[in-house]
Amino acid sequence: MKIHFIIYDKVEELDLVGSWELIGLLAEIGLCESPRLISLNSMTPSGEHGMRFSADSHFSEAELPDVLIVPGGSGARSAMLDDEVIAFMQRAGRQCQAILSICTGMYLMQRAGLFSGKKATTHWEFLNELKQDPTVETIEERFVKDGTIWSSAGVSAGMDMTLAFIADHFGVEVASTIQLKAEYYPSSKVYGHAHRQANTAKYIQELTS
């Protein structure tokens, strides 16, 4: 199985590298090929916080994978204005076995119509924008699966979604192995009360300090 990641200038680093780690471990045990980066613009993009990357291919020349993972970041707003990028995303929607959207990867998914008629989520700060689209049923959860389309809330939520995707496609015991190798057992500790502000997602507001 080929699992590739979208990348672009001002991608959110953890959106990308958190899920990349899990897919990389999946590749190490022989259940998929090594992940690759498909750039929507620069071949050497910089992330939201300055991390630098080197893409494997440009979307205009890239072979579509079996699974495409679409991280967010402020650069998604710029990338979605490129009609050729959107056409590429639409082809992916028709041909890929699954597409996973993390955080504001939402913008690319929504612009390409891949959320149309689907349940979806995004980072809590952008839920209201998603709710304005009458073709999308916005869900205030950590991640959502609707057919071949997966979506997750902000940043770290992409790791939870990717692990759930691995369990769904490869089985719970494979996901258990990946979880252990990554030592991904998130602490349940919630600090302070910032999560109680009124505009956060419902699942966040229900957390206890």
Contacts in CASP RR format, 6 or more apart in sequence:
PFRMAT RR
TARGET T0000
AUTHOR 0000-0000-0000
METHOD contacts of the structure
MODEL  1
MKIHFIIYDKVEELDLVGSWELIGLLAEIGLCESPRLISLNSMTPSGEHG
MRFSADSHFSEAELPDVLIVPGGSGARSAMLDDEVIAFMQRAGRQCQAIL
SICTGMYLMQRAGLFSGKKATTHWEFLNELKQDPTVETIEERFVKDGTIW
SSAGVSAGMDMTLAFIADHFGVEVASTIQLKAEYYPSSKVYGHAHRQANT
AKYIQELTS
1 31 0 8 1.000
1 32 0 8 1.000
1 33 0 8 1.000
1 66 0 8 1.000
1 67 0 8 1.000
1 169 0 8 1.000
2 32 0 8 1.000
2 33 0 8 1.000
2 36 0 8 1.000
2 63 0 8 1.000
2 65 0 8 1.000
2 66 0 8 1.000
2 67 0 8 1.000
3 23 0 8 1.000
3 26 0 8 1.000
3 32 0 8 1.000
3 33 0 8 1.000
3 35 0 8 1.000
3 65 0 8 1.000
3 66 0 8 1.000
3 67 0 8 1.000
3 68 0 8 1.000
3 69 0 8 1.000
4 35 0 8 1.000
4 36 0 8 1.000
4 37 0 8 1.000
4 38 0 8 1.000
4 62 0 8 1.000
4 65 0 8 1.000
4 67 0 8 1.000
4 68 0 8 1.000
4 69 0 8 1.000
5 16 0 8 1.000
5 19 0 8 1.000
5 20 0 8 1.000
5 23 0 8 1.000
5 35 0 8 1.000
5 36 0 8 1.000
5 37 0 8 1.000
5 38 0 8 1.000
5 68 0 8 1.000
5 69 0 8 1.000
5 70 0 8 1.000
5 71 0 8 1.000
6 37 0 8 1.000
6 38 0 8 1.000
6 40 0 8 1.000
6 59 0 8 1.000
6 68 0 8 1.000
6 69 0 8 1.000
6 70 0 8 1.000
6 71 0 8 1.000
6 108 0 8 1.000
7 16 0 8 1.000
7 37 0 8 1.000
7 38 0 8 1.000
7 39 0 8 1.000
7 40 0 8 1.000
7 45 0 8 1.000
7 53 0 8 1.000
7 55 0 8 1.000
7 71 0 8 1.000
8 39 0 8 1.000
8 40 0 8 1.000
8 41 0 8 1.000
8 42 0 8 1.000
8 45 0 8 1.000
8 75 0 8 1.000
8 76 0 8 1.000
8 78 0 8 1.000
8 79 0 8 1.000
9 41 0 8 1.000
9 42 0 8 1.000
9 45 0 8 1.000
9 46 0 8 1.000
9 47 0 8 1.000
9 75 0 8 1.000
9 78 0 8 1.000
10 45 0 8 1.000
10 46 0 8 1.000
10 47 0 8 1.000
10 48 0 8 1.000
10 73 0 8 1.000
10 74 0 8 1.000
10 75 0 8 1.000
10 78 0 8 1.000
11 45 0 8 1.000
11 47 0 8 1.000
11 48 0 8 1.000
11 53 0 8 1.000
11 71 0 8 1.000
11 72 0 8 1.000
11 73 0 8 1.000
11 75 0 8 1.000
11 76 0 8 1.000
12 47 0 8 1.000
12 48 0 8 1.000
12 71 0 8 1.000
12 72 0 8 1.000
12 73 0 8 1.000
12 74 0 8 1.000
12 102 0 8 1.000
12 103 0 8 1.000
12 104 0 8 1.000
12 155 0 8 1.000
13 47 0 8 1.000
13 48 0 8 1.000
13 49 0 8 1.000
13 50 0 8 1.000
13 51 0 8 1.000
14 155 0 8 1.000
14 156 0 8 1.000
15 71 0 8 1.000
15 72 0 8 1.000
15 73 0 8 1.000
15 102 0 8 1.000
15 103 0 8 1.000
15 105 0 8 1.000
15 154 0 8 1.000
15 155 0 8 1.000
15 158 0 8 1.000
16 53 0 8 1.000
16 71 0 8 1.000
17 51 0 8 1.000
18 156 0 8 1.000
18 158 0 8 1.000
18 159 0 8 1.000
18 162 0 8 1.000
19 69 0 8 1.000
19 71 0 8 1.000
19 100 0 8 1.000
19 102 0 8 1.000
19 158 0 8 1.000
19 159 0 8 1.000
19 161 0 8 1.000
19 162 0 8 1.000
20 35 0 8 1.000
21 159 0 8 1.000
21 182 0 8 1.000
22 159 0 8 1.000
22 162 0 8 1.000
22 163 0 8 1.000
22 166 0 8 1.000
22 178 0 8 1.000
22 182 0 8 1.000
22 184 0 8 1.000
23 32 0 8 1.000
23 35 0 8 1.000
23 69 0 8 1.000
23 162 0 8 1.000
24 32 0 8 1.000
24 34 0 8 1.000
24 35 0 8 1.000
25 178 0 8 1.000
25 181 0 8 1.000
25 182 0 8 1.000
26 32 0 8 1.000
26 166 0 8 1.000
26 170 0 8 1.000
26 174 0 8 1.000
26 178 0 8 1.000
27 33 0 8 1.000
27 34 0 8 1.000
27 35 0 8 1.000
28 181 0 8 1.000
29 174 0 8 1.000
29 177 0 8 1.000
29 178 0 8 1.000
31 170 0 8 1.000
31 174 0 8 1.000
36 56 0 8 1.000
36 57 0 8 1.000
36 65 0 8 1.000
37 53 0 8 1.000
37 54 0 8 1.000
37 55 0 8 1.000
37 56 0 8 1.000
37 57 0 8 1.000
38 55 0 8 1.000
38 56 0 8 1.000
38 57 0 8 1.000
38 58 0 8 1.000
38 59 0 8 1.000
38 62 0 8 1.000
38 68 0 8 1.000
39 45 0 8 1.000
39 55 0 8 1.000
39 57 0 8 1.000
39 58 0 8 1.000
39 59 0 8 1.000
40 59 0 8 1.000
40 79 0 8 1.000
40 82 0 8 1.000
40 85 0 8 1.000
40 88 0 8 1.000
41 78 0 8 1.000
41 79 0 8 1.000
41 82 0 8 1.000
42 55 0 8 1.000
43 54 0 8 1.000
43 55 0 8 1.000
43 58 0 8 1.000
44 52 0 8 1.000
44 53 0 8 1.000
44 54 0 8 1.000
44 55 0 8 1.000
45 52 0 8 1.000
45 53 0 8 1.000
45 55 0 8 1.000
46 52 0 8 1.000
46 53 0 8 1.000
47 53 0 8 1.000
48 73 0 8 1.000
48 74 0 8 1.000
48 75 0 8 1.000
57 63 0 8 1.000
59 84 0 8 1.000
59 85 0 8 1.000
59 88 0 8 1.000
60 84 0 8 1.000
60 88 0 8 1.000
62 88 0 8 1.000
64 91 0 8 1.000
64 92 0 8 1.000
64 95 0 8 1.000
64 96 0 8 1.000
65 96 0 8 1.000
66 96 0 8 1.000
66 97 0 8 1.000
66 98 0 8 1.000
67 96 0 8 1.000
67 97 0 8 1.000
67 98 0 8 1.000
67 99 0 8 1.000
67 100 0 8 1.000
67 165 0 8 1.000
68 92 0 8 1.000
68 96 0 8 1.000
68 98 0 8 1.000
68 99 0 8 1.000
68 100 0 8 1.000
69 99 0 8 1.000
69 100 0 8 1.000
69 102 0 8 1.000
69 162 0 8 1.000
70 89 0 8 1.000
70 99 0 8 1.000
70 100 0 8 1.000
70 101 0 8 1.000
70 102 0 8 1.000
70 105 0 8 1.000
70 108 0 8 1.000
70 109 0 8 1.000
71 102 0 8 1.000
71 103 0 8 1.000
71 105 0 8 1.000
72 101 0 8 1.000
72 102 0 8 1.000
72 103 0 8 1.000
72 104 0 8 1.000
72 105 0 8 1.000
72 106 0 8 1.000
72 107 0 8 1.000
73 103 0 8 1.000
73 104 0 8 1.000
73 105 0 8 1.000
74 104 0 8 1.000
76 104 0 8 1.000
76 105 0 8 1.000
76 106 0 8 1.000
76 107 0 8 1.000
76 108 0 8 1.000
77 104 0 8 1.000
77 107 0 8 1.000
79 85 0 8 1.000
79 107 0 8 1.000
79 108 0 8 1.000
80 86 0 8 1.000
80 107 0 8 1.000
80 108 0 8 1.000
80 111 0 8 1.000
85 108 0 8 1.000
86 108 0 8 1.000
86 111 0 8 1.000
86 112 0 8 1.000
89 108 0 8 1.000
89 109 0 8 1.000
89 111 0 8 1.000
89 112 0 8 1.000
89 114 0 8 1.000
90 112 0 8 1.000
90 113 0 8 1.000
90 114 0 8 1.000
92 99 0 8 1.000
93 99 0 8 1.000
93 112 0 8 1.000
93 114 0 8 1.000
93 148 0 8 1.000
96 148 0 8 1.000
97 148 0 8 1.000
98 148 0 8 1.000
98 149 0 8 1.000
98 150 0 8 1.000
98 165 0 8 1.000
98 169 0 8 1.000
99 109 0 8 1.000
99 114 0 8 1.000
99 148 0 8 1.000
99 149 0 8 1.000
99 150 0 8 1.000
100 150 0 8 1.000
100 151 0 8 1.000
100 152 0 8 1.000
100 158 0 8 1.000
100 161 0 8 1.000
100 162 0 8 1.000
100 165 0 8 1.000
101 108 0 8 1.000
101 109 0 8 1.000
101 114 0 8 1.000
101 115 0 8 1.000
101 120 0 8 1.000
101 122 0 8 1.000
101 149 0 8 1.000
101 150 0 8 1.000
101 151 0 8 1.000
101 152 0 8 1.000
102 151 0 8 1.000
102 152 0 8 1.000
102 154 0 8 1.000
102 155 0 8 1.000
102 157 0 8 1.000
102 158 0 8 1.000
102 161 0 8 1.000
103 122 0 8 1.000
103 123 0 8 1.000
103 152 0 8 1.000
103 153 0 8 1.000
103 154 0 8 1.000
103 155 0 8 1.000
103 157 0 8 1.000
103 158 0 8 1.000
104 122 0 8 1.000
104 123 0 8 1.000
104 126 0 8 1.000
105 122 0 8 1.000
106 115 0 8 1.000
106 120 0 8 1.000
106 122 0 8 1.000
106 123 0 8 1.000
106 126 0 8 1.000
106 129 0 8 1.000
106 130 0 8 1.000
106 151 0 8 1.000
109 115 0 8 1.000
109 120 0 8 1.000
109 149 0 8 1.000
109 151 0 8 1.000
110 130 0 8 1.000
110 133 0 8 1.000
110 136 0 8 1.000
113 135 0 8 1.000
114 149 0 8 1.000
115 130 0 8 1.000
115 133 0 8 1.000
115 135 0 8 1.000
115 136 0 8 1.000
115 149 0 8 1.000
115 151 0 8 1.000
116 135 0 8 1.000
116 136 0 8 1.000
117 135 0 8 1.000
117 136 0 8 1.000
117 137 0 8 1.000
118 136 0 8 1.000
118 137 0 8 1.000
118 146 0 8 1.000
118 147 0 8 1.000
118 149 0 8 1.000
119 136 0 8 1.000
119 137 0 8 1.000
119 138 0 8 1.000
119 139 0 8 1.000
119 144 0 8 1.000
119 146 0 8 1.000
120 130 0 8 1.000
120 136 0 8 1.000
120 137 0 8 1.000
120 138 0 8 1.000
120 139 0 8 1.000
120 144 0 8 1.000
120 146 0 8 1.000
120 149 0 8 1.000
120 151 0 8 1.000
121 127 0 8 1.000
121 130 0 8 1.000
121 138 0 8 1.000
121 139 0 8 1.000
121 140 0 8 1.000
121 141 0 8 1.000
121 142 0 8 1.000
121 143 0 8 1.000
121 144 0 8 1.000
121 151 0 8 1.000
121 152 0 8 1.000
121 153 0 8 1.000
121 201 0 8 1.000
122 129 0 8 1.000
122 130 0 8 1.000
122 151 0 8 1.000
122 153 0 8 1.000
122 154 0 8 1.000
123 153 0 8 1.000
123 154 0 8 1.000
123 155 0 8 1.000
124 140 0 8 1.000
124 153 0 8 1.000
124 154 0 8 1.000
124 199 0 8 1.000
124 200 0 8 1.000
124 201 0 8 1.000
124 204 0 8 1.000
125 199 0 8 1.000
127 138 0 8 1.000
127 140 0 8 1.000
127 199 0 8 1.000
127 201 0 8 1.000
128 199 0 8 1.000
130 136 0 8 1.000
130 138 0 8 1.000
131 138 0 8 1.000
140 201 0 8 1.000
140 202 0 8 1.000
140 203 0 8 1.000
141 153 0 8 1.000
141 201 0 8 1.000
141 202 0 8 1.000
141 203 0 8 1.000
142 152 0 8 1.000
142 153 0 8 1.000
142 157 0 8 1.000
142 160 0 8 1.000
142 161 0 8 1.000
142 203 0 8 1.000
143 150 0 8 1.000
143 151 0 8 1.000
143 152 0 8 1.000
143 153 0 8 1.000
143 157 0 8 1.000
143 158 0 8 1.000
143 160 0 8 1.000
143 161 0 8 1.000
143 164 0 8 1.000
144 150 0 8 1.000
144 151 0 8 1.000
144 152 0 8 1.000
145 164 0 8 1.000
145 165 0 8 1.000
145 168 0 8 1.000
150 161 0 8 1.000
150 164 0 8 1.000
150 165 0 8 1.000
151 161 0 8 1.000
152 158 0 8 1.000
152 160 0 8 1.000
152 161 0 8 1.000
153 201 0 8 1.000
153 203 0 8 1.000
156 186 0 8 1.000
159 184 0 8 1.000
163 175 0 8 1.000
163 178 0 8 1.000
163 179 0 8 1.000
163 184 0 8 1.000
164 175 0 8 1.000
166 174 0 8 1.000
166 175 0 8 1.000
166 178 0 8 1.000
167 174 0 8 1.000
167 175 0 8 1.000
178 184 0 8 1.000
179 185 0 8 1.000
190 207 0 8 1.000
190 208 0 8 1.000
190 209 0 8 1.000
191 209 0 8 1.000
192 209 0 8 1.000
193 209 0 8 1.000
195 204 0 8 1.000
195 205 0 8 1.000
195 207 0 8 1.000
196 205 0 8 1.000
END
